[in-house]
């Protein structure tokens, strides 16, 4: 019996060794293949375009997803044609190591500075001038993010639906963002519009607010440009790639918003929703 067990173990060991030796031999052959060598050289010279997020003093700026060469898939494709062909290179996406996606413990202060995108936030404490702002945005073909108070979520759902139906994002505006408040209006938004809340808004650092939003997995936004009555001058003086621009629903906004949108576009920047601005 002992001899039989020893014989079986020996056979199994031999099989395992054979598989290991075979895989090793194949790996050596692949590495010495001229096609593989050219792919590896191409990969080494290819600039990895991934950009990591930046964290400074409890602030975060999102990174940028990049690409790299998938060496094995590229080799398999080229082996079928028998030669190196740059057109057959296979690329795969590479996300930033420290992604914004799961970082709720820092204040988001802008989008990526290497992309020509900016975002406008409409901070509305009531429903005054919202329809006029919508008219301007629609004429300019611009999509923004509206932060609206609990009163509008409770009493003006039709207005919220109208804003969303025009392609704009809807978020909650609140002073403290207590977790019970976030849960309640998160559910209201999901029922009304089919999507949850994503962001909290503040203009100054607030540890308790940040903690509440983090616990509910919401990103906390601090705009880089906050304008109440001098919108054009504020944007002209401070605009840069990734800017988050907060405007209020007042008469000055109605007057200056068309000019500001034109100015931003003339500077070669795209106006996108907050969701698109922060997408890595």
C-alpha positions as CSV (number, residue, x, y, z in Angstrom):
1,X,0.0,0.0,0.0
2,X,2.8,2.4,1.0
3,X,4.6,1.6,-2.3
4,X,1.4,2.3,-4.2
5,X,0.9,5.6,-2.6
6,X,4.5,6.6,-3.2
7,X,4.1,5.6,-6.8
8,X,1.0,7.8,-7.2
9,X,2.7,10.7,-5.5
10,X,5.7,10.4,-7.7
11,X,3.5,10.3,-10.8
12,X,1.6,13.4,-9.7
13,X,4.8,15.2,-9.0
14,X,6.2,14.3,-12.4
15,X,3.0,15.6,-14.1
16,X,3.2,18.8,-12.1
17,X,6.8,19.2,-13.0
18,X,6.1,18.5,-16.6
19,X,3.4,21.2,-16.7
20,X,5.7,23.7,-15.0
21,X,8.6,22.9,-17.3
22,X,6.3,23.2,-20.3
23,X,4.9,26.6,-19.2
24,X,8.4,27.8,-18.5
25,X,9.7,26.7,-21.9
26,X,6.7,28.4,-23.6
27,X,7.4,31.6,-21.7
28,X,11.1,31.5,-22.7
29,X,10.1,31.0,-26.4
30,X,7.6,33.8,-26.3
31,X,10.1,36.2,-24.7
32,X,12.7,35.4,-27.4
33,X,10.2,35.8,-30.2
34,X,11.1,38.9,-32.4
35,X,7.4,39.9,-32.4
36,X,7.2,39.9,-28.6
37,X,10.5,41.8,-28.4
38,X,9.1,44.6,-30.6
39,X,5.9,44.7,-28.6
40,X,7.8,45.0,-25.3
41,X,10.0,47.7,-26.8
42,X,6.9,49.6,-28.1
43,X,5.3,49.2,-24.6
44,X,8.4,50.6,-22.9
45,X,8.4,53.6,-25.2
46,X,4.6,54.2,-24.9
47,X,3.8,57.1,-22.5
48,X,1.4,56.0,-19.8
49,X,-1.2,58.8,-19.8
50,X,-2.7,58.0,-16.4
51,X,-2.6,60.9,-14.0
52,X,-3.1,60.3,-10.2
53,X,-5.4,62.4,-8.1
54,X,-3.9,65.1,-5.9
55,X,-4.6,65.5,-2.2
56,X,-3.5,68.7,-0.4
57,X,-4.7,69.8,3.0
58,X,-7.8,67.7,3.0
59,X,-8.6,68.8,-0.6
60,X,-8.7,66.5,-3.6
61,X,-8.5,67.0,-7.4
62,X,-9.4,64.0,-9.5
63,X,-7.0,62.2,-11.7
64,X,-7.3,61.1,-15.3
65,X,-7.7,57.5,-16.5
66,X,-4.9,56.5,-18.9
67,X,-4.0,53.6,-21.2
68,X,-1.3,51.0,-21.5
69,X,-0.3,48.3,-23.9
70,X,-1.8,44.8,-23.3
71,X,1.3,42.8,-24.2
72,X,-0.3,39.3,-24.2
73,X,-3.3,40.3,-26.3
74,X,-1.2,42.3,-28.7
75,X,1.1,39.3,-29.1
76,X,-1.7,36.9,-29.8
77,X,-3.1,39.1,-32.5
78,X,0.2,39.6,-34.2
79,X,1.2,36.0,-34.0
80,X,-1.8,35.2,-36.3
81,X,-0.3,37.4,-39.0
82,X,3.3,36.4,-38.3
83,X,4.8,39.9,-37.9
84,X,4.8,43.0,-35.7
85,X,2.1,45.5,-36.7
86,X,1.5,48.7,-34.7
87,X,-2.1,48.7,-35.9
88,X,-2.7,45.5,-34.0
89,X,-1.5,46.9,-30.7
90,X,-4.2,46.3,-28.0
91,X,-4.6,49.0,-25.3
92,X,-6.3,48.7,-22.0
93,X,-7.5,51.4,-19.6
94,X,-5.7,52.2,-16.4
95,X,-7.5,54.0,-13.6
96,X,-5.7,56.2,-11.1
97,X,-4.4,54.3,-8.1
98,X,-6.0,56.7,-5.6
99,X,-9.3,57.2,-7.4
100,X,-11.8,60.0,-6.5
101,X,-14.6,57.4,-7.0
102,X,-14.2,56.0,-3.5
103,X,-12.7,59.0,-1.7
104,X,-15.4,60.8,0.3
105,X,-13.2,62.1,3.1
106,X,-11.7,65.1,1.2
107,X,-13.2,68.2,-0.3
108,X,-13.4,68.2,-4.1
109,X,-12.2,71.6,-5.2
110,X,-11.9,71.3,-9.0
111,X,-11.8,69.0,-12.0
112,X,-8.5,67.9,-13.6
113,X,-6.3,70.9,-14.6
114,X,-5.1,69.0,-17.7
115,X,-8.6,68.8,-19.3
116,X,-10.4,71.9,-20.8
117,X,-13.6,71.3,-18.8
118,X,-15.3,73.6,-16.3
119,X,-18.6,73.2,-14.5
120,X,-21.3,75.6,-13.4
121,X,-23.3,75.0,-10.3
122,X,-26.6,76.9,-9.8
123,X,-27.1,77.3,-6.1
124,X,-30.8,78.1,-5.7
125,X,-32.3,78.8,-2.3
126,X,-35.8,79.2,-3.9
127,X,-37.4,78.8,-7.3
128,X,-36.9,82.5,-8.4
129,X,-35.5,82.9,-11.9
130,X,-34.9,79.2,-12.3
131,X,-37.1,79.1,-15.5
132,X,-35.2,82.1,-16.9
133,X,-31.9,80.4,-16.2
134,X,-33.1,77.3,-17.9
135,X,-34.1,79.3,-21.0
136,X,-30.6,80.8,-21.2
137,X,-28.9,77.4,-20.7
138,X,-31.0,75.8,-23.3
139,X,-30.3,78.6,-25.9
140,X,-26.6,78.2,-25.2
141,X,-26.8,74.4,-25.2
142,X,-25.1,74.2,-21.8
143,X,-25.7,71.6,-19.1
144,X,-25.1,72.4,-15.5
145,X,-25.8,71.1,-12.0
146,X,-28.6,72.6,-9.8
147,X,-28.3,72.4,-6.0
148,X,-31.9,72.9,-4.7
149,X,-33.1,73.1,-1.1
150,X,-35.4,70.7,0.7
151,X,-38.4,73.0,0.2
152,X,-38.2,72.5,-3.6
153,X,-37.9,68.8,-3.3
154,X,-41.0,68.7,-1.2
155,X,-43.2,71.4,-2.9
156,X,-41.9,71.8,-6.5
157,X,-41.3,68.3,-7.8
158,X,-42.6,69.3,-11.2
159,X,-40.0,72.1,-11.5
160,X,-37.3,69.6,-10.5
161,X,-38.6,67.2,-13.2
162,X,-38.5,70.0,-15.7
163,X,-34.9,70.9,-14.8
164,X,-33.8,67.3,-15.1
165,X,-35.7,66.7,-18.4
166,X,-33.6,69.5,-19.9
167,X,-30.4,67.4,-19.2
168,X,-29.3,69.1,-16.0
169,X,-28.2,67.4,-12.9
170,X,-30.1,67.8,-9.6
171,X,-28.5,67.8,-6.1
172,X,-29.6,68.7,-2.6
173,X,-28.6,72.1,-1.0
174,X,-28.5,72.0,2.8
175,X,-26.7,73.8,5.6
176,X,-25.7,70.7,7.5
177,X,-26.5,67.6,5.5
178,X,-27.5,65.5,8.5
179,X,-27.5,61.9,7.6
180,X,-31.3,61.6,8.1
181,X,-31.7,64.5,5.7
182,X,-29.4,62.9,3.1
183,X,-31.2,59.6,3.3
184,X,-34.6,61.2,3.0
185,X,-33.9,63.3,0.0
186,X,-31.7,60.7,-1.6
187,X,-34.9,58.5,-1.6
188,X,-37.0,61.3,-3.0
189,X,-34.6,61.9,-5.8
190,X,-34.4,58.2,-6.6
191,X,-38.2,57.9,-6.7
192,X,-38.7,61.1,-8.7
193,X,-35.8,61.0,-11.1
194,X,-34.5,57.4,-10.9
195,X,-31.0,58.3,-9.6
196,X,-29.5,59.0,-6.2
197,X,-27.8,62.1,-4.8
198,X,-24.1,62.3,-5.5
199,X,-22.8,65.5,-3.9
200,X,-22.9,67.8,-1.0
201,X,-22.2,71.6,-1.3
202,X,-20.3,73.9,1.0
203,X,-18.4,77.1,0.5
204,X,-16.1,76.7,3.6
205,X,-14.6,73.6,5.2
206,X,-17.0,72.0,7.7
207,X,-15.7,68.9,9.4
208,X,-19.1,67.7,10.6
209,X,-20.7,68.3,7.2
210,X,-17.9,66.4,5.5
211,X,-18.2,63.5,7.9
212,X,-22.0,63.3,7.4
213,X,-21.6,63.3,3.6
214,X,-18.8,60.8,3.7
215,X,-20.8,58.4,5.8
216,X,-23.5,58.5,3.2
217,X,-20.9,58.1,0.4
218,X,-21.4,61.6,-1.1
219,X,-18.6,63.8,-2.4
220,X,-18.4,67.2,-0.8
221,X,-17.8,70.1,-3.2
222,X,-16.2,73.4,-2.5
223,X,-16.4,75.7,-5.6
224,X,-13.3,77.6,-6.7
225,X,-15.3,80.5,-8.0
226,X,-18.3,81.7,-6.0
227,X,-20.2,84.6,-7.4
228,X,-23.2,86.5,-6.2
229,X,-23.2,89.8,-8.1
230,X,-20.1,90.2,-10.2
231,X,-20.3,87.0,-12.3
232,X,-18.4,88.2,-15.4
233,X,-15.5,89.7,-13.5
234,X,-15.2,86.8,-11.1
235,X,-15.0,84.3,-13.9
236,X,-12.7,86.4,-16.0
237,X,-10.2,86.8,-13.1
238,X,-10.3,83.2,-11.8
239,X,-11.2,80.9,-14.7
240,X,-8.9,77.9,-15.3
241,X,-9.2,74.3,-16.4
242,X,-11.3,72.3,-13.9
243,X,-13.0,75.4,-12.4
244,X,-16.2,74.8,-10.4
245,X,-18.2,78.0,-10.7
246,X,-21.1,78.6,-8.3
247,X,-23.8,81.1,-9.3
248,X,-26.9,82.2,-7.6
249,X,-30.4,82.5,-8.9
250,X,-30.7,86.3,-9.0
251,X,-31.2,89.1,-11.5
252,X,-27.5,89.6,-12.0
253,X,-27.1,86.0,-13.1
254,X,-29.9,86.5,-15.6
255,X,-28.1,89.5,-17.0
256,X,-24.5,88.2,-17.1
257,X,-24.8,84.5,-17.6
258,X,-25.1,84.6,-21.4
259,X,-21.9,86.7,-21.6
260,X,-20.1,84.5,-19.2
261,X,-21.0,81.4,-21.2
262,X,-19.7,83.0,-24.3
263,X,-16.5,84.0,-22.6
264,X,-15.8,80.5,-21.2
265,X,-16.3,79.0,-24.7
266,X,-14.1,81.6,-26.3
267,X,-11.4,80.5,-23.9
268,X,-11.6,77.1,-25.4
269,X,-13.2,75.4,-22.4
270,X,-16.2,73.1,-22.3
271,X,-19.0,73.6,-19.8
272,X,-20.1,70.2,-18.4
273,X,-22.1,68.9,-15.5
274,X,-20.3,68.3,-12.2
275,X,-20.6,64.5,-12.9
276,X,-18.7,64.8,-16.1
277,X,-16.2,67.2,-14.7
278,X,-15.1,64.8,-12.0
279,X,-15.2,61.7,-14.1
280,X,-11.7,60.1,-14.1
